[in-house]
Amino acid sequence: MALAGIGVDMVEIARMEKVLARRPNFTKRVFSEEERAYCDRMARPAQHYAARFAAREAVLKALGTGFSQGIGFADVSVVRNDAGQPQAVLTGRAREVADEQGVREVALSLSYTHEIAVANAVAVTDDVRPRPEAKPDPKADLRRSFREARSVLDELERVETDG
């Protein structure tokens, strides 16, 4: 089992514009209702659709599957958290594969220029997830200090009575 997987994908925005113009049902087949609502209210919808399509590819590359093993377009989507950051949502077979690999989350970054949308994905397992630093506990430190002092005193008493 890999500790983490990394995936990157790029989509030409002009190509996405052509697909959107030629195939009106494409967005319903590929994107969630939430994604469509988000993209359609943007000034350049194709740019945002392209980034989300690239995200699907990047996520599945990070999982090491691509669109295989029964994974379909609807199994990966992109939402935005309260801070506005993109987050990958895995459902169906993509979620099963991620669970089998111990993937707890997929970190996602989306960017675009005027011509290209890019997505980077990192499949994060517990093995590579940063651990929060332990916060000092003054009470626990004091208890430990008293135990150590008591141990020293007990040792001194033992030496005095044995001597």
OpenMM code with the backbone's topology and positions (N, CA, C; nanometers):
from openmm import Vec3, app, unit

residues = "MET ALA LEU ALA GLY ILE GLY VAL ASP MET VAL GLU ILE ALA ARG MET GLU LYS VAL LEU ALA ARG ARG PRO ASN PHE THR LYS ARG VAL PHE SER GLU GLU GLU ARG ALA TYR CYS ASP ARG MET ALA ARG PRO ALA GLN HIS TYR ALA ALA ARG PHE ALA ALA ARG GLU ALA VAL LEU LYS ALA LEU GLY THR GLY PHE SER GLN GLY ILE GLY PHE ALA ASP VAL SER VAL VAL ARG ASN ASP ALA GLY GLN PRO GLN ALA VAL LEU THR GLY ARG ALA ARG GLU VAL ALA ASP GLU GLN GLY VAL ARG GLU VAL ALA LEU SER LEU SER TYR THR HIS GLU ILE ALA VAL ALA ASN ALA VAL ALA VAL THR ASP ASP VAL ARG PRO ARG PRO GLU ALA LYS PRO ASP PRO LYS ALA ASP LEU ARG ARG SER PHE ARG GLU ALA ARG SER VAL LEU ASP GLU LEU GLU ARG VAL GLU THR ASP GLY".split()
positions = [
    Vec3(0.0850, -0.1187, 0.0000),
    Vec3(0.0000, 0.0000, 0.0000),
    Vec3(0.0890, 0.1243, 0.0000),
    Vec3(0.0644, 0.2136, -0.0931),
    Vec3(0.1396, 0.3390, -0.0986),
    Vec3(0.0972, 0.4291, 0.0169),
    Vec3(0.1924, 0.5067, 0.0650),
    Vec3(0.1604, 0.5985, 0.1731),
    Vec3(0.0680, 0.7093, 0.1263),
    Vec3(0.0894, 0.7567, 0.0042),
    Vec3(0.0045, 0.8612, -0.0527),
    Vec3(0.0219, 0.8568, -0.2035),
    Vec3(-0.0817, 0.8991, -0.2740),
    Vec3(-0.0733, 0.9074, -0.4185),
    Vec3(-0.0877, 1.0513, -0.4613),
    Vec3(-0.0267, 1.0831, -0.5743),
    Vec3(-0.0334, 1.2188, -0.6274),
    Vec3(-0.0870, 1.2118, -0.7695),
    Vec3(-0.1758, 1.3036, -0.8027),
    Vec3(-0.2292, 1.3090, -0.9379),
    Vec3(-0.2367, 1.4522, -0.9865),
    Vec3(-0.2102, 1.4705, -1.1145),
    Vec3(-0.2172, 1.6018, -1.1784),
    Vec3(-0.2878, 1.5843, -1.3119),
    Vec3(-0.3711, 1.6807, -1.3473),
    Vec3(-0.4340, 1.6767, -1.4787),
    Vec3(-0.4588, 1.8185, -1.5272),
    Vec3(-0.4577, 1.8341, -1.6600),
    Vec3(-0.4834, 1.9637, -1.7227),
    Vec3(-0.5912, 1.9463, -1.8292),
    Vec3(-0.6762, 2.0468, -1.8425),
    Vec3(-0.7805, 2.0462, -1.9451),
    Vec3(-0.7776, 2.1816, -2.0148),
    Vec3(-0.7807, 2.1773, -2.1475),
    Vec3(-0.7877, 2.3017, -2.2246),
    Vec3(-0.9277, 2.3605, -2.2101),
    Vec3(-0.9355, 2.4860, -2.1714),
    Vec3(-1.0647, 2.5504, -2.1487),
    Vec3(-1.1427, 2.5648, -2.2795),
    Vec3(-1.0743, 2.5954, -2.3886),
    Vec3(-1.1421, 2.6080, -2.5190),
    Vec3(-1.2068, 2.4749, -2.5587),
    Vec3(-1.1400, 2.3656, -2.5274),
    Vec3(-1.1959, 2.2332, -2.5576),
    Vec3(-1.3231, 2.2091, -2.4754),
    Vec3(-1.3199, 2.2496, -2.3479),
    Vec3(-1.4383, 2.2349, -2.2630),
    Vec3(-1.5520, 2.3221, -2.3164),
    Vec3(-1.5203, 2.4435, -2.3635),
    Vec3(-1.6232, 2.5304, -2.4206),
    Vec3(-1.6921, 2.4622, -2.5391),
    Vec3(-1.6138, 2.3956, -2.6239),
    Vec3(-1.6698, 2.3255, -2.7395),
    Vec3(-1.7593, 2.2103, -2.6954),
    Vec3(-1.7150, 2.1342, -2.5968),
    Vec3(-1.7953, 2.0220, -2.5472),
    Vec3(-1.9264, 2.0731, -2.4897),
    Vec3(-1.9202, 2.1809, -2.4125),
    Vec3(-2.0414, 2.2366, -2.3516),
    Vec3(-2.1393, 2.2857, -2.4586),
    Vec3(-2.0878, 2.3428, -2.5670),
    Vec3(-2.1735, 2.3946, -2.6746),
    Vec3(-2.2363, 2.2801, -2.7557),
    Vec3(-2.1592, 2.1746, -2.7801),
    Vec3(-2.2063, 2.0639, -2.8646),
    Vec3(-2.2926, 1.9628, -2.7913),
    Vec3(-2.2676, 1.9456, -2.6628),
    Vec3(-2.3360, 1.8404, -2.5870),
    Vec3(-2.4001, 1.8978, -2.4612),
    Vec3(-2.5200, 1.9490, -2.4734),
    Vec3(-2.5844, 2.0138, -2.3590),
    Vec3(-2.6044, 1.9214, -2.2384),
    Vec3(-2.6182, 1.7919, -2.2605),
    Vec3(-2.6387, 1.6985, -2.1491),
    Vec3(-2.5087, 1.6559, -2.0814),
    Vec3(-2.3959, 1.6965, -2.1371),
    Vec3(-2.2665, 1.6574, -2.0814),
    Vec3(-2.2553, 1.6966, -1.9346),
    Vec3(-2.2951, 1.8176, -1.9015),
    Vec3(-2.2797, 1.8623, -1.7623),
    Vec3(-2.3656, 1.7791, -1.6672),
    Vec3(-2.4843, 1.7381, -1.7116),
    Vec3(-2.5713, 1.6567, -1.6251),
    Vec3(-2.5149, 1.5159, -1.6054),
    Vec3(-2.4462, 1.4637, -1.7063),
    Vec3(-2.3886, 1.3292, -1.6951),
    Vec3(-2.2624, 1.3271, -1.6095),
    Vec3(-2.1876, 1.4373, -1.6101),
    Vec3(-2.0549, 1.4368, -1.5492),
    Vec3(-2.0497, 1.5084, -1.4145),
    Vec3(-2.1220, 1.6172, -1.4006),
    Vec3(-2.1071, 1.7032, -1.2831),
    Vec3(-2.2283, 1.6951, -1.1904),
    Vec3(-2.2022, 1.7115, -1.0624),
    Vec3(-2.3105, 1.7106, -0.9638),
    Vec3(-2.3944, 1.8381, -0.9780),
    Vec3(-2.5108, 1.8348, -0.9190),
    Vec3(-2.5988, 1.9524, -0.9208),
    Vec3(-2.5293, 2.0721, -0.8561),
    Vec3(-2.4595, 2.0489, -0.7459),
    Vec3(-2.3875, 2.1565, -0.6775),
    Vec3(-2.2768, 2.2150, -0.7653),
    Vec3(-2.2050, 2.1277, -0.8364),
    Vec3(-2.0996, 2.1763, -0.9267),
    Vec3(-2.1587, 2.2583, -1.0405),
    Vec3(-2.2670, 2.2109, -1.0974),
    Vec3(-2.3308, 2.2836, -1.2086),
    Vec3(-2.3786, 2.4207, -1.1626),
    Vec3(-2.4394, 2.4270, -1.0445),
    Vec3(-2.4874, 2.5555, -0.9919),
    Vec3(-2.3707, 2.6515, -0.9738),
    Vec3(-2.2601, 2.6010, -0.9203),
    Vec3(-2.1421, 2.6856, -0.8987),
    Vec3(-2.0857, 2.7344, -1.0324),
    Vec3(-2.0592, 2.6430, -1.1232),
    Vec3(-1.9960, 2.6797, -1.2506),
    Vec3(-2.0840, 2.7730, -1.3333),
    Vec3(-2.2139, 2.7453, -1.3357),
    Vec3(-2.3046, 2.8238, -1.4203),
    Vec3(-2.3213, 2.9674, -1.3721),
    Vec3(-2.2914, 2.9939, -1.2458),
    Vec3(-2.3053, 3.1329, -1.1999),
    Vec3(-2.1744, 3.2119, -1.2145),
    Vec3(-2.0707, 3.1493, -1.2656),
    Vec3(-1.9419, 3.2171, -1.2857),
    Vec3(-1.9391, 3.2884, -1.4216),
    Vec3(-1.8538, 3.3887, -1.4320),
    Vec3(-1.8413, 3.4656, -1.5565),
    Vec3(-1.7927, 3.3773, -1.6716),
    Vec3(-1.7029, 3.2827, -1.6428),
    Vec3(-1.6507, 3.1904, -1.7453),
    Vec3(-1.6796, 3.0469, -1.7009),
    Vec3(-1.7999, 2.9981, -1.7187),
    Vec3(-1.8351, 2.8642, -1.6705),
    Vec3(-1.7413, 2.7541, -1.7201),
    Vec3(-1.7006, 2.7608, -1.8457),
    Vec3(-1.6158, 2.6549, -1.9019),
    Vec3(-1.4850, 2.6417, -1.8253),
    Vec3(-1.4330, 2.7511, -1.7786),
    Vec3(-1.3089, 2.7504, -1.7004),
    Vec3(-1.3266, 2.6667, -1.5731),
    Vec3(-1.4388, 2.6829, -1.5078),
    Vec3(-1.4657, 2.6128, -1.3820),
    Vec3(-1.5038, 2.4666, -1.4066),
    Vec3(-1.5772, 2.4415, -1.5142),
    Vec3(-1.6057, 2.3025, -1.5505),
    Vec3(-1.4756, 2.2296, -1.5849),
    Vec3(-1.3879, 2.2952, -1.6583),
    Vec3(-1.2604, 2.2339, -1.6962),
    Vec3(-1.1781, 2.2001, -1.5719),
    Vec3(-1.1749, 2.2902, -1.4756),
    Vec3(-1.0988, 2.2649, -1.3526),
    Vec3(-1.1575, 2.1456, -1.2775),
    Vec3(-1.2892, 2.1347, -1.2739),
    Vec3(-1.3530, 2.0239, -1.2029),
    Vec3(-1.3378, 1.8918, -1.2778),
    Vec3(-1.3342, 1.8984, -1.4094),
    Vec3(-1.3079, 1.7761, -1.4855),
    Vec3(-1.1637, 1.7316, -1.4616),
    Vec3(-1.0714, 1.8262, -1.4642),
    Vec3(-0.9309, 1.7942, -1.4358),
    Vec3(-0.9168, 1.7373, -1.2939),
    Vec3(-0.9961, 1.7889, -1.2002),
    Vec3(-0.9917, 1.7395, -1.0624),
    Vec3(-1.0296, 1.5924, -1.0569),
    Vec3(-1.1316, 1.5521, -1.1324),
    Vec3(-1.1714, 1.4109, -1.1340),
    Vec3(-1.0544, 1.3239, -1.1786),
    Vec3(-0.9919, 1.3643, -1.2871),
    Vec3(-0.8783, 1.2882, -1.3401),
    Vec3(-0.7629, 1.2852, -1.2391),
    Vec3(-0.7317, 1.3992, -1.1802),
    Vec3(-0.6209, 1.4058, -1.0840),
    Vec3(-0.6480, 1.3186, -0.9617),
    Vec3(-0.7700, 1.3227, -0.9121),
    Vec3(-0.8053, 1.2415, -0.7950),
    Vec3(-0.7905, 1.0934, -0.8270),
    Vec3(-0.8388, 1.0524, -0.9424),
    Vec3(-0.8307, 0.9108, -0.9773),
    Vec3(-0.6879, 0.8674, -1.0077),
    Vec3(-0.6051, 0.9590, -1.0545),
    Vec3(-0.4620, 0.9285, -1.0688),
    Vec3(-0.3990, 0.9125, -0.9305),
    Vec3(-0.4381, 0.9967, -0.8357),
    Vec3(-0.3850, 0.9862, -0.6997),
    Vec3(-0.4253, 0.8529, -0.6365),
    Vec3(-0.5431, 0.8036, -0.6702),
    Vec3(-0.5874, 0.6731, -0.6199),
    Vec3(-0.5253, 0.5579, -0.6989),
    Vec3(-0.4665, 0.5906, -0.8149),
    Vec3(-0.3999, 0.4891, -0.8956),
    Vec3(-0.4936, 0.4071, -0.9823),
    Vec3(-0.6141, 0.4582, -1.0099),
    Vec3(-0.7121, 0.3796, -1.0846),
    Vec3(-0.7486, 0.4370, -1.2196),
    Vec3(-0.7539, 0.5686, -1.2312),
    Vec3(-0.8162, 0.6276, -1.3486),
    Vec3(-0.9627, 0.5884, -1.3479),
    Vec3(-1.0290, 0.6051, -1.4620),
    Vec3(-1.1698, 0.5649, -1.4718),
    Vec3(-1.1736, 0.4158, -1.5057),
    Vec3(-1.1433, 0.3334, -1.4062),
    Vec3(-1.1499, 0.1880, -1.4216),
    Vec3(-1.2016, 0.1309, -1.2906),
    Vec3(-1.2027, -0.0007, -1.2792),
    Vec3(-1.2478, -0.0685, -1.1577),
    Vec3(-1.3892, -0.0268, -1.1182),
    Vec3(-1.4706, 0.0091, -1.2170),
    Vec3(-1.6087, 0.0449, -1.1894),
    Vec3(-1.6298, 0.1880, -1.1443),
    Vec3(-1.5269, 0.2718, -1.1523),
    Vec3(-1.5393, 0.4116, -1.1105),
    Vec3(-1.5917, 0.4949, -1.2271),
    Vec3(-1.6939, 0.5753, -1.1992),
    Vec3(-1.7527, 0.6607, -1.3019),
    Vec3(-1.7393, 0.8079, -1.2677),
    Vec3(-1.7845, 0.8921, -1.3592),
    Vec3(-1.7757, 1.0371, -1.3402),
    Vec3(-1.8420, 1.0832, -1.2113),
    Vec3(-1.9554, 1.0232, -1.1767),
    Vec3(-2.0315, 1.0677, -1.0597),
    Vec3(-1.9654, 1.0294, -0.9273),
    Vec3(-1.8629, 0.9453, -0.9310),
    Vec3(-1.7983, 0.8994, -0.8075),
    Vec3(-1.7009, 1.0010, -0.7488),
    Vec3(-1.6696, 1.1049, -0.8245),
    Vec3(-1.5815, 1.2118, -0.7757),
    Vec3(-1.6473, 1.3444, -0.8087),
    Vec3(-1.6535, 1.4326, -0.7118),
    Vec3(-1.7044, 1.5675, -0.7376),
    Vec3(-1.6221, 1.6663, -0.6552),
    Vec3(-1.6467, 1.7937, -0.6812),
    Vec3(-1.5717, 1.8995, -0.6127),
    Vec3(-1.6715, 1.9928, -0.5464),
    Vec3(-1.6488, 2.0171, -0.4181),
    Vec3(-1.7274, 2.1169, -0.3449),
    Vec3(-1.6301, 2.2192, -0.2892),
    Vec3(-1.6851, 2.3252, -0.2351),
    Vec3(-1.6008, 2.4261, -0.1715),
    Vec3(-1.6353, 2.4287, -0.0233),
    Vec3(-1.5312, 2.4315, 0.0601),
    Vec3(-1.5561, 2.4375, 0.2044),
    Vec3(-1.5919, 2.5806, 0.2444),
    Vec3(-1.6116, 2.6023, 0.3724),
    Vec3(-1.6531, 2.7353, 0.4203),
    Vec3(-1.5512, 2.8443, 0.3889),
    Vec3(-1.4250, 2.8058, 0.3751),
    Vec3(-1.3199, 2.9022, 0.3426),
    Vec3(-1.3068, 2.9225, 0.1915),
    Vec3(-1.3890, 2.8513, 0.1119),
    Vec3(-1.3839, 2.8651, -0.0333),
    Vec3(-1.2839, 2.7731, -0.1005),
    Vec3(-1.2192, 2.6862, -0.0248),
    Vec3(-1.1207, 2.5949, -0.0828),
    Vec3(-1.1906, 2.4752, -0.1462),
    Vec3(-1.1388, 2.4294, -0.2600),
    Vec3(-1.1996, 2.3125, -0.3228),
    Vec3(-1.1709, 2.1860, -0.2416),
    Vec3(-1.2693, 2.0981, -0.2367),
    Vec3(-1.2519, 1.9703, -0.1688),
    Vec3(-1.3085, 1.8605, -0.2568),
    Vec3(-1.2349, 1.7504, -0.2641),
    Vec3(-1.2809, 1.6346, -0.3399),
    Vec3(-1.3788, 1.5557, -0.2545),
    Vec3(-1.4882, 1.5158, -0.3173),
    Vec3(-1.5869, 1.4309, -0.2513),
    Vec3(-1.5890, 1.2991, -0.3274),
    Vec3(-1.5643, 1.1901, -0.2557),
    Vec3(-1.5635, 1.0574, -0.3165),
    Vec3(-1.6875, 0.9820, -0.2727),
    Vec3(-1.7541, 0.9195, -0.3693),
    Vec3(-1.8703, 0.8372, -0.3402),
    Vec3(-1.8570, 0.7080, -0.4202),
    Vec3(-1.9493, 0.6161, -0.3980),
    Vec3(-1.9538, 0.4934, -0.4773),
    Vec3(-1.8227, 0.4179, -0.4769),
    Vec3(-1.7868, 0.3701, -0.5940),
    Vec3(-1.6669, 0.2858, -0.6075),
    Vec3(-1.5380, 0.3629, -0.5757),
    Vec3(-1.5318, 0.4925, -0.6056),
    Vec3(-1.4119, 0.5719, -0.5718),
    Vec3(-1.3913, 0.5741, -0.4208),
    Vec3(-1.4984, 0.5886, -0.3450),
    Vec3(-1.4899, 0.5870, -0.1981),
    Vec3(-1.4434, 0.4499, -0.1493),
    Vec3(-1.4956, 0.3426, -0.2106),
    Vec3(-1.4543, 0.2070, -0.1722),
    Vec3(-1.3054, 0.1861, -0.1948),
    Vec3(-1.2562, 0.2270, -0.3116),
    Vec3(-1.1136, 0.2126, -0.3438),
    Vec3(-1.0293, 0.2936, -0.2453),
    Vec3(-1.0720, 0.4155, -0.2181),
    Vec3(-0.9977, 0.4998, -0.1229),
    Vec3(-0.9947, 0.4338, 0.0148),
    Vec3(-1.1074, 0.3811, 0.0585),
    Vec3(-1.1119, 0.3137, 0.1891),
    Vec3(-1.0197, 0.1926, 0.1920),
    Vec3(-1.0180, 0.1148, 0.0836),
    Vec3(-0.9294, -0.0024, 0.0754),
    Vec3(-0.7831, 0.0379, 0.0876),
    Vec3(-0.7488, 0.1554, 0.0383),
    Vec3(-0.6108, 0.2041, 0.0419),
    Vec3(-0.5788, 0.2811, 0.1699),
    Vec3(-0.6759, 0.3004, 0.2566),
    Vec3(-0.6538, 0.3769, 0.3790),
    Vec3(-0.6511, 0.5274, 0.3574),
    Vec3(-0.7077, 0.5723, 0.2457),
    Vec3(-0.7101, 0.7160, 0.2152),
    Vec3(-0.8183, 0.7814, 0.3006),
    Vec3(-0.7784, 0.8828, 0.3774),
    Vec3(-0.8720, 0.9528, 0.4655),
    Vec3(-0.9283, 1.0778, 0.4003),
    Vec3(-0.8496, 1.1390, 0.3124),
    Vec3(-0.8954, 1.2569, 0.2399),
    Vec3(-0.8104, 1.2722, 0.1152),
    Vec3(-0.8599, 1.3516, 0.0229),
    Vec3(-0.7824, 1.3849, -0.0968),
    Vec3(-0.7685, 1.5363, -0.0986),
    Vec3(-0.6461, 1.5835, -0.0743),
    Vec3(-0.6188, 1.7274, -0.0795),
    Vec3(-0.6211, 1.7695, -0.2261),
    Vec3(-0.6833, 1.8828, -0.2527),
    Vec3(-0.7061, 1.9235, -0.3906),
    Vec3(-0.6707, 2.0697, -0.4105),
    Vec3(-0.6064, 2.0983, -0.5222),
    Vec3(-0.5752, 2.2353, -0.5596),
    Vec3(-0.6149, 2.2544, -0.7055),
    Vec3(-0.6883, 2.3611, -0.7344),
    Vec3(-0.7309, 2.3926, -0.8704),
    Vec3(-0.6736, 2.5273, -0.9114),
    Vec3(-0.6268, 2.5360, -1.0345),
    Vec3(-0.5761, 2.6620, -1.0894),
    Vec3(-0.6110, 2.6675, -1.2367),
    Vec3(-0.6053, 2.7883, -1.2914),
    Vec3(-0.6274, 2.8004, -1.4346),
    Vec3(-0.5653, 2.9286, -1.4855),
    Vec3(-0.5317, 2.9217, -1.6134),
    Vec3(-0.4903, 3.0410, -1.6869),
    Vec3(-0.6070, 3.0723, -1.7791),
    Vec3(-0.5847, 3.1569, -1.8755),
    Vec3(-0.6905, 3.1849, -1.9725),
    Vec3(-0.7164, 3.0639, -2.0620),
    Vec3(-0.6140, 2.9782, -2.0788),
    Vec3(-0.6246, 2.8658, -2.1711),
    Vec3(-0.6374, 2.7285, -2.1057),
    Vec3(-0.5800, 2.7112, -1.9874),
    Vec3(-0.5668, 2.5780, -1.9268),
    Vec3(-0.6189, 2.5775, -1.7839),
    Vec3(-0.6882, 2.4688, -1.7480),
    Vec3(-0.7279, 2.4432, -1.6091),
    Vec3(-0.6411, 2.3271, -1.5589),
    Vec3(-0.5914, 2.3409, -1.4373),
    Vec3(-0.5024, 2.2405, -1.3789),
    Vec3(-0.5563, 2.1992, -1.2424),
    Vec3(-0.5461, 2.0692, -1.2145),
    Vec3(-0.5845, 2.0179, -1.0829),
    Vec3(-0.4725, 1.9303, -1.0302),
    Vec3(-0.4424, 1.9470, -0.9025),
    Vec3(-0.3452, 1.8638, -0.8321),
    Vec3(-0.4185, 1.7963, -0.7169),
    Vec3(-0.3953, 1.6664, -0.7001),
    Vec3(-0.4607, 1.5924, -0.5925),
    Vec3(-0.3580, 1.5074, -0.5195),
    Vec3(-0.3713, 1.5011, -0.3875),
    Vec3(-0.2863, 1.4155, -0.3059),
    Vec3(-0.3772, 1.3298, -0.2183),
    Vec3(-0.3655, 1.1983, -0.2336),
    Vec3(-0.4414, 1.1054, -0.1503),
    Vec3(-0.3672, 1.0931, -0.0176),
    Vec3(-0.4324, 1.1311, 0.0904),
    Vec3(-0.3678, 1.1377, 0.2219),
    Vec3(-0.4150, 1.0205, 0.3078),
    Vec3(-0.3175, 0.9434, 0.3573),
    Vec3(-0.3458, 0.8335, 0.4501),
    Vec3(-0.3042, 0.8760, 0.5898),
    Vec3(-0.3416, 0.7974, 0.6887),
    Vec3(-0.3007, 0.8288, 0.8262),
    Vec3(-0.1485, 0.8280, 0.8401),
    Vec3(-0.0802, 0.7468, 0.7567),
    Vec3(0.0656, 0.7386, 0.7638),
    Vec3(0.1347, 0.8695, 0.7285),
    Vec3(0.0718, 0.9504, 0.6448),
    Vec3(0.1365, 1.0746, 0.6012),
    Vec3(0.0650, 1.2002, 0.6503),
    Vec3(-0.0467, 1.1824, 0.7179),
    Vec3(-0.1208, 1.2974, 0.7690),
    Vec3(-0.0393, 1.3632, 0.8801),
    Vec3(-0.0210, 1.4933, 0.8749),
    Vec3(0.0517, 1.5610, 0.9828),
    Vec3(-0.0214, 1.5429, 1.1157),
    Vec3(0.0537, 1.5143, 1.2166),
    Vec3(-0.0041, 1.4967, 1.3499),
    Vec3(0.0039, 1.6286, 1.4256),
    Vec3(-0.1027, 1.6657, 1.4932),
    Vec3(-0.0954, 1.7887, 1.5729),
    Vec3(0.0047, 1.7693, 1.6865),
    Vec3(0.0776, 1.8744, 1.7139),
    Vec3(0.1741, 1.8673, 1.8235),
    Vec3(0.0999, 1.8572, 1.9559),
    Vec3(0.1574, 1.7758, 2.0443),
    Vec3(0.0962, 1.7615, 2.1769),
    Vec3(0.1116, 1.8925, 2.2529),
    Vec3(0.0034, 1.9337, 2.3144),
    Vec3(0.0067, 2.0573, 2.3913),
    Vec3(0.0558, 2.0254, 2.5325),
    Vec3(0.1367, 2.1126, 2.5894),
    Vec3(0.1843, 2.0875, 2.7250),
    Vec3(0.0675, 2.0840, 2.8237),
    Vec3(0.0764, 1.9906, 2.9169),
    Vec3(-0.0264, 1.9757, 3.0204),
    Vec3(0.0418, 1.9986, 3.1546),
    Vec3(0.0300, 2.1204, 3.2108),
    Vec3(0.1003, 2.1526, 3.3359),
    Vec3(0.0652, 2.0575, 3.4501),
    Vec3(-0.0600, 2.0156, 3.4582),
    Vec3(-0.0991, 1.9246, 3.5656),
    Vec3(-0.0318, 1.7887, 3.5494),
    Vec3(-0.0274, 1.7390, 3.4288),
    Vec3(0.0383, 1.6102, 3.4033),
    Vec3(0.1875, 1.6219, 3.4309),
    Vec3(0.2479, 1.7347, 3.3926),
    Vec3(0.3907, 1.7553, 3.4205),
    Vec3(0.4167, 1.7566, 3.5706),
    Vec3(0.3300, 1.8212, 3.6471),
    Vec3(0.3453, 1.8279, 3.7928),
    Vec3(0.3303, 1.6887, 3.8547),
    Vec3(0.2301, 1.6118, 3.8088),
    Vec3(0.2118, 1.4754, 3.8598),
    Vec3(0.3349, 1.3901, 3.8310),
    Vec3(0.3889, 1.4020, 3.7096),
    Vec3(0.5082, 1.3258, 3.6711),
    Vec3(0.6264, 1.3657, 3.7598),
    Vec3(0.6403, 1.4941, 3.7845),
    Vec3(0.7490, 1.5433, 3.8694),
    Vec3(0.7371, 1.4878, 4.0113),
    Vec3(0.6150, 1.4876, 4.0663),
    Vec3(0.5946, 1.4319, 4.2008),
    Vec3(0.6241, 1.2819, 4.2035),
    Vec3(0.5829, 1.2095, 4.0997),
    Vec3(0.6114, 1.0647, 4.0950),
    Vec3(0.7613, 1.0402, 4.0941),
    Vec3(0.8330, 1.1198, 4.0147),
    Vec3(0.9792, 1.1040, 4.0077),
    Vec3(1.0428, 1.1359, 4.1429),
    Vec3(0.9970, 1.2425, 4.2075),
    Vec3(1.0510, 1.2788, 4.3401),
    Vec3(1.0199, 1.1687, 4.4404),
    Vec3(0.8971, 1.1173, 4.4376),
    Vec3(0.8581, 1.0097, 4.5298),
    Vec3(0.9448, 0.8871, 4.5069),
    Vec3(0.9736, 0.8567, 4.3816),
    Vec3(1.0577, 0.7419, 4.3477),
    Vec3(1.1982, 0.7590, 4.4036),
    Vec3(1.2533, 0.8801, 4.3935),
    Vec3(1.3868, 0.9083, 4.4485),
    Vec3(1.3844, 0.8929, 4.6003),
    Vec3(1.2815, 0.9481, 4.6659),
    Vec3(1.2704, 0.9361, 4.8122),
    Vec3(1.2556, 0.7909, 4.8540),
    Vec3(1.1751, 0.7123, 4.7822),
    Vec3(1.1587, 0.5701, 4.8134),
    Vec3(1.2916, 0.4967, 4.7998),
    Vec3(1.3673, 0.5285, 4.6995),
    Vec3(1.4978, 0.4661, 4.6783),
    Vec3(1.5940, 0.5017, 4.7912),
    Vec3(1.5917, 0.6284, 4.8328),
    Vec3(1.6777, 0.6716, 4.9440),
    Vec3(1.6408, 0.5981, 5.0728),
    Vec3(1.5120, 0.5845, 5.1014),
    Vec3(1.4680, 0.5121, 5.2200),
    Vec3(1.5122, 0.3677, 5.2154),
    Vec3(1.5027, 0.3051, 5.0989),
    Vec3(1.5431, 0.1653, 5.0844),
    Vec3(1.6909, 0.1493, 5.1103),
    Vec3(1.7712, 0.2405, 5.0571),
    Vec3(1.9157, 0.2347, 5.0755),
    Vec3(1.9496, 0.2534, 5.2248),
    Vec3(1.8820, 0.3470, 5.2907),
    Vec3(1.9094, 0.3730, 5.4335),
    Vec3(1.8712, 0.2540, 5.5195),
    Vec3(1.7597, 0.1866, 5.4908),
    Vec3(1.7190, 0.0736, 5.5724),
    Vec3(1.7988, -0.0516, 5.5428),
    Vec3(1.8491, -0.0634, 5.4198),
    Vec3(1.9320, -0.1793, 5.3834),
    Vec3(2.0752, -0.1613, 5.4314),
    Vec3(2.1183, -0.0404, 5.4534),
    Vec3(2.2566, -0.0100, 5.4844),
    Vec3(2.2886, -0.0175, 5.6252),
] * unit.nanometer
topology = app.Topology()
chain = topology.addChain("A")
for resn in residues:
    res = topology.addResidue(resn, chain)
    for name in ("N", "CA", "C"):
        topology.addAtom(name, app.Element.getBySymbol(name[0]), res)
